[in-house]
């Protein structure tokens, strides 16, 4: 089974979904699953890109959302 490095991003409020997607344009994103209210699961091509995104999230936006590393299939 193929796995994809991912971040699970918990949104602080309902209005941050568009901000998250705009922020992710700087990264090599494979897909975004935003079917669960308040949580976006973002899949990347490789773990290095996921780690780069996680570092930027932590540095700039920790007050608006939280990101957790995940691998999903």
N, C-alpha and C positions, 0 to 999 in steps of 0.2 A: 504494500500500500504506500502510495506517495504521501509525504507530509510536506506542509508548507509552513515556514516560520511566520508567526503572526503576533500581533499585539491585540490584546483585548482592552478597549478603551472605555472606561466608565465616565459618562458625561455628568457634569455637575448640575446641568439643567437642560431642558428640552431644546433650547436655542443653540446649543454648541455643535450640533451635528454638521451643519454647513461649514462652520469654522474648522472642524476636524478635517473634512474633505478638502478644503482649501489648503490647509497646512500640509496635507499629504502630497500635493502636486510636486513637491521637491524630491520625492522618493520614488523608487521603483516598485510600485504597488501592483499586485496581481489582481486582487479583488477586495471588496469591502462588503461585509455582511452586516447590515444594520436592521435586521428583522426583530431584534429584541429591544424594546424601549429602554433608553438610557445606556445602552451598551453597543459599541461598534467593534466588530472583529475585523482587523485589517491584515490581509495576507501579503507577504512579500516574496520576491523571487529567491532571495537568499537571506541567511541569518545576519550577514554583515550589514545589509540594508535595513533589516529590522532593528538591529542594534543601534545604527546611526539615527533612525527615527526615534527610538526610545530615549536616546540621550538628548535629542533636541526637545522632545516633549517634556522631559524632566526639567530641563534648563529653563524653558520658556513658559510653560503652561500648567504647572502642577496645581495651581489654584483653580483651574477651570475643568480639568479632567485628570484621570489617573490611567496609566498604561501598565499592563501586565504582559510579560512574555508568555507565548503559547506556541505549541506546534499542533497543527490540526490536519486531519486527512480528509 
